[in-house]
Amino acid sequence: QVQVAESGGGLVQAGGSLRLSCAASGSIWPFGRMGWYRQGPGKQRELVAYITSRGTTDYADSVKGRFTISRDNAKNMVYLQMNFLKPEDTAVYYCNVNGGTATYWGQGTQVTVSS
């Protein structure tokens, strides 16, 4: 069984920054690809960024240059540093972890960016 828990969401003004954290724990180790998705009001869930176990990263075009994903394999943690936030970044952010042949999701953390 794998548990995934996000933290770090909140309310921030446009142009501000937030750092999301995600902790993965359980009987599967090491974890494979870890990533962040988001779902805005009335929108479908979309990939924000991911990072492989070797450190390869990729980002949605809408966040390139503003967000940075990183991970700490020793702690089974993944982070999302979000800078220059925009109102359109408002969403519930979900952590996604690949372990073995399955994928696991956290409960999500709300990020609200005010204009």
Secondary structure, DSSP 8 states (H G I E B T S, - for coil): -EEEEEE--EEEETT--EEEEEEEEES--S---EEEEEE-TTS--EEEEEE-TT--EEE-GGGTTTEEEEEETTTTEEEEEE-S--GGG-EEEEEEEEETTEEEE---EEEEEE-
